[in-house]
C-alpha cells in the first residue's frame, strides 16, 4: 500500500462542511453494470465443452480435489469451461487454470470460493484462490466470472450486507493470530495472459485481491471489492501488479468504502487503460484503521496509458516513477510517467491532492543518476541503471472537488522529464478544503492552489476553471509556478485562458519569489503577534492578515499598525515612543547621524545616516540592562536615499570588562529599497556576563555623501516584533503572509486559531 508523497503540513485550516457541487457518487452494489447474465445449468448441459461441477460438499469438507480433477479433465478439450453451482466451495489450496480453461459461477452473490488456511496455511503463502498454471499458449484466453472469492481473513465472515464498516478494522487476519501464519497469505485471483475477470466479488482477503503480473491483454471488468458482512483484509492493493504488463483494461469496477489498501497500483506497465471505475472511501473507515487515506490509484512507471471516466470518493490519482522500490530486477531501471492521459475523472474529497504527476530518480553507488533511455532500454547487471525520462502527459477535463491540498500538481527532479505536460479544461473547486495551507512534496513546498507545477519546460496550463465558493475560502492561488525550498523550477510555462474566482491570494503565484513565512504566530486576548520575516533576497514590504481566508488588514513595514517595537528614551528602553529617536549614536567617524522629517512611515520622522567615508555606516541604540538567557531582537526598516545597499540589523552585548560582542543578521542578498521600506531583524540570547545590550544597524558598501533613512528602530524582548489587534476581538482562524516589495508575491501562510 502506498500513500501519496510525504505531506509535511506547515499550517492547517479548520475542517469545514462540504458544499454540494455535483451529482452523488453511485451507490456500491453487486448488480451487474455491463456484464451478461451468468451461465445457467441448461447452458452448460447443452455445451460439450462445459463441465458441470458437483455441488459443494458443505461444512468443513474440502472441495479442492474434486474441482482440480474437473479442471484437469476440461483441459483435454480446450477451450472449455468448468461451471460451478450455487453454494460455498471450501478449498485447502488454490485452483490453477490451464490456458483456455474458464471458471464460471452461478452468480456473483451465489457461488463462493472460500480459502481454508486452517488445513495448512503454507499452501496459501504468496498464493491465490484462483491462478494460472505456468503454461503459455499463444492466443489463449481464460474467463473467471460470476462468483465470490473469500480469503477467510475473518473466520466465517463475508456474506454481503449493508455494513459500512469492516470487521475489527486494522487488526490482523484471524488465521495469522491463531495459526501464526505469515503475511501475504491467501490472495484472491492472479491473472495470466488474456484473462478476463468479470462479475467477481473480492472480499475478506489477506494478500493481494487481484494480481496482474507479466501479463498481456488482461481485462478486469465489472467486478466488486469490499469487506462487508464482518469481513476485513490486509492492506495490499485491491488490484496490484506490473512486471511490464501490456494492454491491461480495467473498467466498470466498483470498490466499496470497506476496502483496505489502494484500489489500483501498477508498477512497470505499458498501454494500461483504467476507465469508468467507482471508488468509495470514508474518513470513518480510514480513522478506524489509523490511516489518512486509502483507495488511491497509483501508476508507478506506467507509460502510454489512459485513466478516464473514473469516480473517486475520498481518494486520488498518482502518476509517478518506480524509483521508490528496491533497485533490483525491473526496478533497477527507473521509468517515469510518460504519454499518459488522465481525463474525464471526478475526484472528490481527497485527503491530499486530486491528481499528482511526479518525476524522480535515484543515485547509483558512484553517486550519479541514471543513464537516459527509453522503454526498451535496459541496464546490464554490472552497469549503472537506466532512467526513462517522463513527460507528454495530459491531465484534462477532470472535476476535482474539495481536495485537502492542491487540485493538480506536477513536481520532482530536473532531468527526469524531457517532454512538456498539458493541464487543460479541468474544473477545480475548493482546493485545500479541510487540509493544509502549505506542504512538502519531498521536492519543495507547495502552497494550496488549484494547479501547481515545479518541473519541466514549455508545459501548458490552459482553459482550467479554479473556484473557491466557500464562505471561508481555502484555495490560496489559482496556479502556482515553482516551489519554495526546491531546486527544480518550470521554464517557459504557458499559463493562458484559465478562470479563477474566490481564491484568497492571486490567480498566478511564482513561489520562487516568495519571502520567508512569518514565524511564531500567536493569539492572545484580542491580539495576534508574530516574528519578523527574515529579510533575504526576497525583500518584505509588509504583512497581509486574513480571518478564515478573508482579508482583514494589510500592514506595510513601518506602519503605525505595528506597535510596541520602537526604542524610546525612558529607563527601560523597551517602550513604544512615536515621538523622537533619541538615544542613537553613530558607529564611528565614518557615519553622520541626523534627523529627517521626510519619509518617516512610523513616527513622522526618520533617523538619517550619511556616509562620511566609503564603506559601512552604522548606528547604535543606548544600552539596556539585559537578563542573561533572555532572547532579544533588534529590528529596523531601511530606505535608500539614492542607491540601494545591503543592510543588516544586529545586537551588541557588553560584559563587565567592557568587551563588546557584536552579532548581526547575514542577509547576504538583501538591499534596502529605493522606494518603500525594507526590514531586517536579528535575534540572540543574552550570554553569561552580559551587562548591557544594544541594537545596532548597518548599511554596507556606501560611497561618500550617500544617505539612508532608518525607521521603526526597535529592541524587544523575545522575538515577536509584529502585532495586529482585531477591532472587535479575535475569533476563528487567522492567516498571516509576508509580501514582497517589488511584486507583492506572498510567503506561505502562518496560521493560528484564536482561543
Buried (B, 14 or more C-beta within 10 A) or exposed (E): BBBBBEBEEBBBBEEBEBEEBEEEBEEBEBEBBEBEEBBEEEBBEEBEBBBBBEEBBEEEEBBBEBBBEBBEEBBEBBBBBBBBBBBBBBBBBBBBBBBBBBBBBBBBBBBBBBBBBBBEBEBBBBBBBBBBEEEEEEEBBBBBBBBBBBBBBBBEBBBBEEBBBBBBBEBBBBBBEEBEBEBBBBBBBBBBBBBBBBBBBBBBBBBBBBBBBBBBBBBBBBBBBBBBBBBBBBBBBBBBBBBBBBBBBBBBBBBBBBBBBBBBBBBBBBBBBBBBBBBBBBBEBBEBBEBBBBBBBBBBBBBBBBBBBBBBBBBBBBBBBBBBBEBEEBBBBBBBBBBBBBBBBBBBBBBBBBBBBBBBBBEBEEEEBBBEBEBEEEBEEEEBBBBBBBBBBBBBBBBBBBBBBBBBBBBBBBBBBBBBBBBBBBBBBBBBBBBBBBBBBEBBBBBBBBBBBBBBBEBBBBBBBBBBEBEBBBBBBBBBBBBBEBEBBBEEBEBEEBEBEBBBBBBBBBBBBBBBBBBBBEBEEBBBBBBBBBBBEBBBBBBBBBBBBEEBBBBBBBBEBBBBBBBBBEEEBBEEBEEEBEBBBBBBEBBBBEEBEEBBBBBEBBBBBBBBEEBBBBBBBBBBEBEEEEEBBBBBBBBBBEEBBBBBBBBBBBBEEEEEBBBBBEBEEBBBBEEBBBBBBBBBBBBEEBBBBBBBBBBBBBEEEBBBBBBBBBBBBEBBBBBBBBEEEBBEBBBBBBBBBEEBBBBBBBBBBBE
